[in-house]
């Protein structure tokens, strides 16, 4: 309780981070979901949120199998739209200048 990010319990494991940045009257925010990356830098050199008994984890580690960002993208978007009451529209990628 009182921790930032998304945590799994027993033992505490951080699976996502949330953040906010304010500079020159502009606010930005975001989140990082740990899908499937090497946890070594986060477990060997960083103490998650300054808590000695807390650990860093990933979706892949928790499921015990490789997971791709493409596999997570749809469910993550569905959850965000539901929680925040959003209606997202997909846009075509811009064509680089000089190409058609």
MOPAC internal coordinates of N, CA, C and O (Angstrom, degrees):
PM7 1SCF
backbone

  N    0.0000 0     0.00 0     0.00 0    0    0    0
  C    1.4522 1     0.00 0     0.00 0    1    0    0
  C    1.5222 1   109.19 1     0.00 0    2    1    0
  O    1.2310 1   120.80 1   -40.07 1    3    2    1
  N    1.3233 1   116.08 1   139.93 1    3    2    1
  C    1.4512 1   120.95 1   179.13 1    5    3    2
  C    1.5213 1   114.06 1    83.94 1    6    5    3
  O    1.2310 1   119.80 1  -173.73 1    7    6    5
  N    1.3274 1   117.99 1     6.27 1    7    6    5
  C    1.4562 1   121.05 1  -179.94 1    9    7    6
  C    1.5259 1   109.92 1   -93.79 1   10    9    7
  O    1.2310 1   120.49 1   -34.26 1   11   10    9
  N    1.3282 1   116.68 1   145.74 1   11   10    9
  C    1.4621 1   119.32 1   175.98 1   13   11   10
  C    1.5202 1   109.61 1   -87.82 1   14   13   11
  O    1.2310 1   120.94 1   -27.71 1   15   14   13
  N    1.3045 1   115.81 1   152.29 1   15   14   13
  C    1.4520 1   120.52 1  -179.33 1   17   15   14
  C    1.5127 1   111.28 1    97.03 1   18   17   15
  O    1.2310 1   121.41 1    12.94 1   19   18   17
  N    1.3240 1   114.91 1  -167.06 1   19   18   17
  C    1.4613 1   121.21 1   178.32 1   21   19   18
  C    1.5174 1   107.45 1  -114.82 1   22   21   19
  O    1.2310 1   121.34 1   -55.88 1   23   22   21
  N    1.3197 1   115.05 1   124.12 1   23   22   21
  C    1.4612 1   121.34 1  -174.73 1   25   23   22
  C    1.5204 1   111.64 1  -120.22 1   26   25   23
  O    1.2310 1   121.21 1   -35.03 1   27   26   25
  N    1.3206 1   115.28 1   144.97 1   27   26   25
  C    1.4561 1   122.54 1   169.20 1   29   27   26
  C    1.5231 1   105.86 1  -100.86 1   30   29   27
  O    1.2310 1   120.27 1   -25.88 1   31   30   29
  N    1.3219 1   117.10 1   154.12 1   31   30   29
  C    1.4627 1   119.39 1  -174.88 1   33   31   30
  C    1.5213 1   113.05 1  -105.94 1   34   33   31
  O    1.2310 1   121.90 1   -15.27 1   35   34   33
  N    1.2957 1   113.97 1   164.73 1   35   34   33
  C    1.4749 1   126.10 1   173.36 1   37   35   34
  C    1.5064 1   115.50 1    49.54 1   38   37   35
  O    1.2310 1   118.07 1   -95.84 1   39   38   37
  N    1.2662 1   121.29 1    84.16 1   39   38   37
  C    1.4664 1   127.82 1   -13.19 1   41   39   38
  C    1.5312 1   110.33 1   -75.77 1   42   41   39
  O    1.2310 1   120.09 1   -19.13 1   43   42   41
  N    1.3425 1   117.43 1   160.87 1   43   42   41
  C    1.4650 1   119.72 1  -178.08 1   45   43   42
  C    1.5302 1   111.39 1   -62.76 1   46   45   43
  O    1.2310 1   121.27 1   -51.10 1   47   46   45
  N    1.3555 1   115.18 1   128.90 1   47   46   45
  C    1.4597 1   121.86 1  -179.86 1   49   47   46
  C    1.5228 1   108.28 1  -136.86 1   50   49   47
  O    1.2310 1   120.67 1   -53.86 1   51   50   49
  N    1.3325 1   116.32 1   126.14 1   51   50   49
  C    1.4664 1   120.94 1  -179.23 1   53   51   50
  C    1.5251 1   109.44 1   -87.22 1   54   53   51
  O    1.2310 1   120.65 1   -58.19 1   55   54   53
  N    1.3394 1   116.36 1   121.81 1   55   54   53
  C    1.4612 1   121.46 1  -177.63 1   57   55   54
  C    1.5301 1   112.41 1  -109.78 1   58   57   55
  O    1.2310 1   120.05 1   166.67 1   59   58   57
  N    1.3210 1   117.51 1   -13.33 1   59   58   57
  C    1.4670 1   120.80 1   177.86 1   61   59   58
  C    1.5233 1   109.85 1  -153.75 1   62   61   59
  O    1.2310 1   121.40 1   -30.06 1   63   62   61
  N    1.3208 1   114.93 1   149.94 1   63   62   61
  C    1.4614 1   121.14 1   178.22 1   65   63   62
  C    1.5231 1   108.88 1  -116.69 1   66   65   63
  O    1.2310 1   121.14 1   -31.47 1   67   66   65
  N    1.3154 1   115.42 1   148.53 1   67   66   65
  C    1.4586 1   120.53 1   173.90 1   69   67   66
  C    1.5179 1   107.58 1  -125.97 1   70   69   67
  O    1.2310 1   120.76 1   -27.96 1   71   70   69
  N    1.3086 1   116.15 1   152.04 1   71   70   69
  C    1.4515 1   117.91 1  -178.69 1   73   71   70
  C    1.5101 1   112.53 1  -156.20 1   74   73   71
  O    1.2310 1   122.13 1   -17.71 1   75   74   73
  N    1.3194 1   113.54 1   162.29 1   75   74   73
  C    1.4601 1   121.53 1   177.37 1   77   75   74
  C    1.5243 1   107.39 1  -140.06 1   78   77   75
  O    1.2310 1   120.77 1   -34.91 1   79   78   77
  N    1.3177 1   116.13 1   145.09 1   79   78   77
  C    1.4591 1   121.69 1   179.59 1   81   79   78
  C    1.5244 1   107.87 1  -136.13 1   82   81   79
  O    1.2310 1   121.03 1   -45.89 1   83   82   81
  N    1.3110 1   115.64 1   134.11 1   83   82   81
  C    1.4609 1   120.91 1   178.90 1   85   83   82
  C    1.5219 1   107.89 1  -126.20 1   86   85   83
  O    1.2310 1   120.55 1   -53.47 1   87   86   85
  N    1.3319 1   116.55 1   126.53 1   87   86   85
  C    1.4539 1   121.53 1   178.78 1   89   87   86
  C    1.5224 1   109.20 1  -151.02 1   90   89   87
  O    1.2310 1   120.85 1   -52.85 1   91   90   89
  N    1.3138 1   115.98 1   127.15 1   91   90   89
  C    1.4677 1   121.92 1   177.19 1   93   91   90
  C    1.5218 1   111.85 1    51.83 1   94   93   91
  O    1.2310 1   120.46 1  -133.27 1   95   94   93
  N    1.3046 1   116.73 1    46.73 1   95   94   93
  C    1.4558 1   124.72 1   176.68 1   97   95   94
  C    1.5343 1   113.86 1    68.05 1   98   97   95
  O    1.2310 1   120.12 1  -163.95 1   99   98   97
  N    1.3197 1   117.38 1    16.05 1   99   98   97
  C    1.4630 1   121.82 1   176.89 1  101   99   98
  C    1.5243 1   108.15 1  -115.30 1  102  101   99
  O    1.2310 1   121.06 1   -50.19 1  103  102  101
  N    1.3196 1   115.58 1   129.81 1  103  102  101
  C    1.4577 1   121.36 1  -179.89 1  105  103  102
  C    1.5206 1   109.66 1  -110.31 1  106  105  103
  O    1.2310 1   120.79 1   -47.93 1  107  106  105
  N    1.3165 1   116.09 1   132.07 1  107  106  105
  C    1.4633 1   121.48 1   173.27 1  109  107  106
  C    1.5212 1   107.92 1  -126.35 1  110  109  107
  O    1.2310 1   121.07 1   -25.73 1  111  110  109
  N    1.3016 1   115.56 1   154.27 1  111  110  109
  C    1.4550 1   119.42 1   179.78 1  113  111  110
  C    1.5204 1   109.00 1  -149.94 1  114  113  111
  O    1.2310 1   121.07 1   -15.79 1  115  114  113
  N    1.3131 1   115.56 1   164.21 1  115  114  113
  C    1.4547 1   118.98 1   179.30 1  117  115  114
  C    1.5099 1   111.80 1  -177.46 1  118  117  115
  O    1.2310 1   121.94 1     2.89 1  119  118  117
  N    1.3159 1   113.90 1  -177.11 1  119  118  117
  C    1.4579 1   119.50 1   176.90 1  121  119  118
  C    1.5202 1   109.43 1  -144.73 1  122  121  119
  O    1.2310 1   121.04 1   -22.45 1  123  122  121
  N    1.3050 1   115.62 1   157.55 1  123  122  121
  C    1.4644 1   122.34 1   176.85 1  125  123  122
  C    1.5211 1   107.38 1  -127.76 1  126  125  123
  O    1.2310 1   120.87 1   -60.21 1  127  126  125
  N    1.3118 1   115.94 1   119.79 1  127  126  125
  C    1.4596 1   122.36 1   179.59 1  129  127  126
  C    1.5247 1   107.71 1  -101.63 1  130  129  127
  O    1.2310 1   120.50 1   -57.06 1  131  130  129
  N    1.3158 1   116.64 1   122.94 1  131  130  129
  C    1.4615 1   121.85 1  -177.59 1  133  131  130
  C    1.5233 1   109.52 1   -79.07 1  134  133  131
  O    1.2310 1   120.72 1   -81.39 1  135  134  133
  N    1.3194 1   116.22 1    98.61 1  135  134  133
  C    1.4625 1   121.12 1  -174.88 1  137  135  134
  C    1.5207 1   110.79 1   -84.65 1  138  137  135
  O    1.2310 1   119.88 1   113.05 1  139  138  137
  N    1.3213 1   117.84 1   -66.95 1  139  138  137
  C    1.4666 1   121.07 1  -176.84 1  141  139  138
  C    1.5173 1   108.33 1  -159.18 1  142  141  139
  O    1.2310 1   120.36 1   -93.93 1  143  142  141
  N    1.3134 1   116.93 1    86.07 1  143  142  141
  C    1.4474 1   121.05 1   179.92 1  145  143  142
  C    1.5143 1   109.60 1  -136.61 1  146  145  143
  O    1.2310 1   120.92 1   -13.60 1  147  146  145
  N    1.3043 1   115.85 1   166.40 1  147  146  145
  C    1.4578 1   121.08 1   179.53 1  149  147  146
  C    1.5270 1   108.79 1   -69.32 1  150  149  147
  O    1.2310 1   120.08 1   -64.04 1  151  150  149
  N    1.3204 1   117.45 1   115.96 1  151  150  149
  C    1.4603 1   119.62 1  -177.54 1  153  151  150
  C    1.5272 1   114.01 1   -79.72 1  154  153  151
  O    1.2310 1   119.68 1   174.35 1  155  154  153
  N    1.3347 1   118.21 1    -5.65 1  155  154  153
  C    1.4641 1   120.88 1  -174.51 1  157  155  154
  C    1.5294 1   114.10 1   -50.61 1  158  157  155
  O    1.2310 1   118.81 1   129.01 1  159  158  157
  N    1.3400 1   119.88 1   -50.99 1  159  158  157
  C    1.4648 1   117.79 1  -179.13 1  161  159  158
  C    1.5308 1   113.02 1   -60.08 1  162  161  159
  O    1.2310 1   120.61 1   150.89 1  163  162  161
  N    1.3132 1   116.44 1   -29.11 1  163  162  161
  C    1.4599 1   120.17 1  -177.08 1  165  163  162
  C    1.5198 1   112.31 1   -86.55 1  166  165  163
  O    1.2310 1   120.07 1   158.45 1  167  166  165
  N    1.3125 1   117.47 1   -21.55 1  167  166  165
  C    1.4627 1   119.90 1  -177.76 1  169  167  166
  C    1.5163 1   112.18 1  -102.46 1  170  169  167
  O    1.2310 1   120.08 1   153.13 1  171  170  169
  N    1.3328 1   117.45 1   -26.87 1  171  170  169
  C    1.4584 1   120.21 1  -177.66 1  173  171  170
  C    1.5207 1   113.11 1   -90.36 1  174  173  171
  O    1.2310 1   120.19 1   146.77 1  175  174  173
  N    1.3356 1   117.25 1   -33.23 1  175  174  173
  C    1.4557 1   119.62 1  -172.97 1  177  175  174
  C    1.5182 1   114.90 1  -118.08 1  178  177  175
  O    1.2310 1   120.08 1   170.08 1  179  178  177
  N    1.3158 1   117.44 1    -9.92 1  179  178  177
  C    1.4647 1   120.65 1  -177.39 1  181  179  178
  C    1.5210 1   109.29 1  -124.89 1  182  181  179
  O    1.2310 1   120.68 1   -43.93 1  183  182  181
  N    1.3148 1   116.31 1   136.07 1  183  182  181
  C    1.4584 1   121.44 1   173.03 1  185  183  182
  C    1.5201 1   106.76 1   -96.10 1  186  185  183
  O    1.2310 1   120.36 1   -66.90 1  187  186  185
  N    1.3329 1   116.92 1   113.10 1  187  186  185
  C    1.4689 1   121.85 1  -176.04 1  189  187  186
  C    1.5196 1   111.03 1   -54.21 1  190  189  187
  O    1.2310 1   121.09 1   -63.78 1  191  190  189
  N    1.3215 1   115.51 1   116.22 1  191  190  189
  C    1.4717 1   122.99 1   178.39 1  193  191  190
  C    1.5265 1   113.00 1    53.17 1  194  193  191
  O    1.2310 1   120.28 1  -154.86 1  195  194  193
  N    1.3198 1   117.06 1    25.14 1  195  194  193
  C    1.4526 1   120.91 1   178.77 1  197  195  194
  C    1.5169 1   114.44 1    72.38 1  198  197  195
  O    1.2310 1   120.00 1  -164.72 1  199  198  197
  N    1.3118 1   117.61 1    15.28 1  199  198  197
  C    1.4630 1   121.98 1  -178.37 1  201  199  198
  C    1.5218 1   109.99 1  -103.56 1  202  201  199
  O    1.2310 1   120.50 1   -63.58 1  203  202  201
  N    1.3142 1   116.64 1   116.42 1  203  202  201
  C    1.4619 1   121.35 1  -176.43 1  205  203  202
  C    1.5234 1   113.11 1   -61.67 1  206  205  203
  O    1.2310 1   119.54 1   146.09 1  207  206  205
  N    1.3224 1   118.48 1   -33.91 1  207  206  205
  C    1.4703 1   120.48 1  -175.93 1  209  207  206
  C    1.5299 1   112.91 1   -94.28 1  210  209  207
  O    1.2310 1   120.26 1  -171.38 1  211  210  209
  N    1.3353 1   117.12 1     8.62 1  211  210  209
  C    1.4671 1   120.89 1  -179.75 1  213  211  210
  C    1.5249 1   109.54 1  -100.34 1  214  213  211
  O    1.2310 1   120.81 1   -25.44 1  215  214  213
  N    1.3201 1   116.05 1   154.56 1  215  214  213
  C    1.4607 1   121.13 1  -179.02 1  217  215  214
  C    1.5233 1   110.44 1  -132.28 1  218  217  215
  O    1.2310 1   121.43 1   -14.11 1  219  218  217
  N    1.3059 1   114.88 1   165.89 1  219  218  217
  C    1.4609 1   124.54 1   175.41 1  221  219  218
  C    1.5258 1   106.74 1   -98.52 1  222  221  219
  O    1.2310 1   119.90 1   -39.27 1  223  222  221
  N    1.3309 1   117.80 1   140.73 1  223  222  221
  C    1.4582 1   119.97 1   177.23 1  225  223  222
  C    1.5205 1   110.24 1  -142.72 1  226  225  223
  O    1.2310 1   120.87 1    -6.72 1  227  226  225
  N    1.3199 1   115.94 1   173.28 1  227  226  225
  C    1.4608 1   122.44 1   178.83 1  229  227  226
  C    1.5285 1   109.16 1  -131.59 1  230  229  227
  O    1.2310 1   120.92 1   -16.37 1  231  230  229
  N    1.3244 1   115.85 1   163.63 1  231  230  229
  C    1.4638 1   119.99 1   176.04 1  233  231  230
  C    1.5254 1   109.32 1   -60.83 1  234  233  231
  O    1.2310 1   120.53 1   136.70 1  235  234  233
  N    1.3371 1   116.60 1   -43.30 1  235  234  233
  C    1.4677 1   120.61 1  -179.58 1  237  235  234
  C    1.5265 1   111.51 1   -59.72 1  238  237  235
  O    1.2310 1   120.48 1   136.33 1  239  238  237
  N    1.3127 1   116.68 1   -43.67 1  239  238  237
  C    1.4697 1   120.05 1  -179.93 1  241  239  238
  C    1.5294 1   110.40 1   -63.57 1  242  241  239
  O    1.2310 1   120.40 1   137.45 1  243  242  241
  N    1.3183 1   116.83 1   -42.55 1  243  242  241
  C    1.4635 1   120.16 1  -178.46 1  245  243  242
  C    1.5277 1   111.98 1   -68.21 1  246  245  243
  O    1.2310 1   120.18 1   145.42 1  247  246  245
  N    1.3343 1   117.27 1   -34.58 1  247  246  245
  C    1.4648 1   120.76 1   179.45 1  249  247  246
  C    1.5224 1   112.45 1   -84.96 1  250  249  247
  O    1.2310 1   120.64 1   163.16 1  251  250  249
  N    1.3311 1   116.38 1   -16.84 1  251  250  249
  C    1.4579 1   120.18 1  -179.88 1  253  251  250
  C    1.5174 1   113.65 1    74.08 1  254  253  251
  O    1.2310 1   120.74 1  -152.35 1  255  254  253
  N    1.3444 1   116.19 1    27.65 1  255  254  253
  C    1.4687 1   120.59 1   179.06 1  257  255  254
  C    1.5253 1   109.08 1  -156.99 1  258  257  255
  O    1.2310 1   120.23 1   -20.25 1  259  258  257
  N    1.3409 1   117.16 1   159.75 1  259  258  257
  C    1.4695 1   119.41 1   176.52 1  261  259  258
  C    1.5313 1   110.93 1   -63.71 1  262  261  259
  O    1.2310 1   121.03 1   -36.29 1  263  262  261
  N    1.3161 1   115.63 1   143.71 1  263  262  261
  C    1.4661 1   122.22 1   178.64 1  265  263  262
  C    1.5254 1   107.13 1  -135.35 1  266  265  263
  O    1.2310 1   120.39 1   -42.73 1  267  266  265
  N    1.3273 1   116.85 1   137.27 1  267  266  265
  C    1.4663 1   120.53 1   179.02 1  269  267  266
  C    1.5281 1   110.37 1  -101.56 1  270  269  267
  O    1.2310 1   121.25 1   -22.17 1  271  270  269
  N    1.3149 1   115.21 1   157.83 1  271  270  269
  C    1.4628 1   120.58 1   175.89 1  273  271  270
  C    1.5287 1   109.38 1   -61.59 1  274  273  271
  O    1.2310 1   120.21 1   141.26 1  275  274  273
  N    1.3317 1   117.20 1   -38.74 1  275  274  273
  C    1.4719 1   120.22 1   178.50 1  277  275  274
  C    1.5253 1   111.49 1   -59.68 1  278  277  275
  O    1.2310 1   120.34 1   144.41 1  279  278  277
  N    1.3292 1   116.95 1   -35.59 1  279  278  277
  C    1.4669 1   121.47 1   179.30 1  281  279  278
  C    1.5301 1   111.76 1   -68.42 1  282  281  279
  O    1.2310 1   120.67 1   148.89 1  283  282  281
  N    1.3207 1   116.33 1   -31.11 1  283  282  281
  C    1.4675 1   121.98 1  -175.87 1  285  283  282
  C    1.5296 1   112.21 1   -91.19 1  286  285  283
  O    1.2310 1   120.39 1   153.65 1  287  286  285
  N    1.3229 1   116.86 1   -26.35 1  287  286  285
  C    1.4732 1   121.54 1  -173.10 1  289  287  286
  C    1.5343 1   112.84 1   -53.31 1  290  289  287
  O    1.2310 1   119.77 1   128.59 1  291  290  289
  N    1.3216 1   118.04 1   -51.41 1  291  290  289
  C    1.4668 1   121.45 1  -177.67 1  293  291  290
  C    1.5212 1   113.15 1   -60.56 1  294  293  291
  O    1.2310 1   119.91 1   126.24 1  295  294  293
  N    1.3438 1   117.78 1   -53.76 1  295  294  293
  C    1.4670 1   118.77 1   178.42 1  297  295  294
  C    1.5366 1   113.21 1   -61.04 1  298  297  295
  O    1.2310 1   120.08 1   144.64 1  299  298  297
  N    1.3342 1   117.46 1   -35.36 1  299  298  297
  C    1.4694 1   120.11 1   178.55 1  301  299  298
  C    1.5271 1   110.51 1   -66.16 1  302  301  299
  O    1.2310 1   120.31 1   136.14 1  303  302  301
  N    1.3302 1   117.01 1   -43.86 1  303  302  301
  C    1.4687 1   120.38 1   177.24 1  305  303  302
  C    1.5249 1   111.41 1   -63.48 1  306  305  303
  O    1.2310 1   120.51 1   138.42 1  307  306  305
  N    1.3297 1   116.62 1   -41.58 1  307  306  305
  C    1.4701 1   120.27 1   178.06 1  309  307  306
  C    1.5266 1   110.91 1   -59.48 1  310  309  307
  O    1.2310 1   120.52 1   136.06 1  311  310  309
  N    1.3306 1   116.62 1   -43.94 1  311  310  309
  C    1.4674 1   120.69 1  -179.35 1  313  311  310
  C    1.5265 1   110.92 1   -65.25 1  314  313  311
  O    1.2310 1   120.21 1   136.01 1  315  314  313
  N    1.3291 1   117.21 1   -43.99 1  315  314  313
  C    1.4689 1   120.32 1   179.34 1  317  315  314
  C    1.5217 1   111.86 1   -62.46 1  318  317  315
  O    1.2310 1   120.34 1   136.28 1  319  318  317
  N    1.3221 1   116.96 1   -43.72 1  319  318  317
  C    1.4646 1   118.98 1  -179.28 1  321  319  318
  C    1.5233 1   111.40 1   -65.99 1  322  321  319
  O    1.2310 1   120.53 1   143.67 1  323  322  321
  N    1.3189 1   116.59 1   -36.33 1  323  322  321
  C    1.4681 1   119.70 1   179.24 1  325  323  322
  C    1.5262 1   111.62 1   -69.99 1  326  325  323
  O    1.2310 1   120.41 1   131.53 1  327  326  325
  N    1.3202 1   116.82 1   -48.47 1  327  326  325
  C    1.4705 1   121.12 1  -176.99 1  329  327  326
  C    1.5271 1   111.75 1   -63.75 1  330  329  327
  O    1.2310 1   120.45 1   138.84 1  331  330  329
  N    1.3331 1   116.75 1   -41.16 1  331  330  329
  C    1.4581 1   120.19 1  -175.56 1  333  331  330
  C    1.5267 1   113.67 1  -100.11 1  334  333  331
  O    1.2310 1   119.86 1  -175.95 1  335  334  333
  N    1.3281 1   117.88 1     4.05 1  335  334  333
  C    1.4552 1   121.01 1   178.48 1  337  335  334
  C    1.5183 1   112.94 1    61.85 1  338  337  335
  O    1.2310 1   120.42 1  -136.68 1  339  338  337
  N    1.3236 1   116.80 1    43.32 1  339  338  337
  C    1.4592 1   121.75 1  -176.74 1  341  339  338
  C    1.5244 1   111.92 1   -99.53 1  342  341  339
  O    1.2310 1   121.09 1   -22.34 1  343  342  341
  N    1.3156 1   115.52 1   157.66 1  343  342  341
  C    1.4604 1   122.43 1   170.19 1  345  343  342
  C    1.5247 1   106.03 1  -125.73 1  346  345  343
  O    1.2310 1   120.50 1   -73.86 1  347  346  345
  N    1.3155 1   116.65 1   106.14 1  347  346  345
  C    1.4602 1   121.36 1  -177.27 1  349  347  346
  C    1.5188 1   110.60 1   -93.39 1  350  349  347
  O    1.2310 1   121.09 1   -34.22 1  351  350  349
  N    1.3227 1   115.52 1   145.78 1  351  350  349
  C    1.4575 1   121.71 1   176.51 1  353  351  350
  C    1.5206 1   108.32 1  -121.79 1  354  353  351
  O    1.2310 1   120.72 1   -45.76 1  355  354  353
  N    1.3293 1   116.23 1   134.24 1  355  354  353
  C    1.4562 1   120.50 1   178.76 1  357  355  354
  C    1.5209 1   109.44 1   -80.93 1  358  357  355
  O    1.2310 1   120.87 1   -45.77 1  359  358  357
  N    1.3320 1   115.94 1   134.23 1  359  358  357
  C    1.4583 1   121.65 1   178.01 1  361  359  358
  C    1.5168 1   109.22 1  -110.66 1  362  361  359
  O    1.2310 1   120.93 1   -32.41 1  363  362  361
  N    1.3204 1   115.82 1   147.59 1  363  362  361
  C    1.4597 1   120.07 1   175.05 1  365  363  362
  C    1.5222 1   109.07 1   -70.17 1  366  365  363
  O    1.2310 1   120.75 1   -34.46 1  367  366  365
  N    1.3168 1   116.18 1   145.54 1  367  366  365
  C    1.4621 1   120.43 1   177.97 1  369  367  366
  C    1.5249 1   109.08 1   -65.78 1  370  369  367
  O    1.2310 1   120.04 1   -38.88 1  371  370  369
  N    1.3334 1   117.53 1   141.12 1  371  370  369
  C    1.4671 1   119.46 1   179.35 1  373  371  370
  C    1.5316 1   110.68 1   -66.45 1  374  373  371
  O    1.2310 1   120.66 1   -34.07 1  375  374  373
  N    1.3096 1   116.35 1   145.93 1  375  374  373
  C    1.4632 1   121.92 1   177.64 1  377  375  374
  C    1.5237 1   107.64 1   -86.75 1  378  377  375
  O    1.2310 1   119.82 1   -52.33 1  379  378  377
  N    1.3485 1   117.96 1   127.67 1  379  378  377
  C    1.4694 1   119.93 1   179.46 1  381  379  378
  C    1.5279 1   111.44 1   -58.37 1  382  381  379
  O    1.2310 1   120.53 1   -31.71 1  383  382  381
  N    1.3201 1   116.60 1   148.29 1  383  382  381
  C    1.4692 1   121.90 1  -179.80 1  385  383  382
  C    1.5245 1   110.18 1   -56.40 1  386  385  383
  O    1.2310 1   120.48 1   -41.75 1  387  386  385
  N    1.3214 1   116.69 1   138.25 1  387  386  385
  C    1.4560 1   121.69 1   178.63 1  389  387  386
  C    1.5138 1   114.11 1    86.95 1  390  389  387
  O    1.2310 1   120.13 1   178.54 1  391  390  389
  N    1.3385 1   117.36 1    -1.46 1  391  390  389
  C    1.4688 1   121.13 1   178.71 1  393  391  390
  C    1.5176 1   109.15 1  -121.16 1  394  393  391
  O    1.2310 1   120.77 1   -30.79 1  395  394  393
  N    1.2968 1   116.13 1   149.21 1  395  394  393
  C    1.4665 1   118.76 1   177.15 1  397  395  394
  C    1.4996 1   111.29 1  -138.74 1  398  397  395
  O    1.2310 1   120.10 1   180.00 1  399  398  397

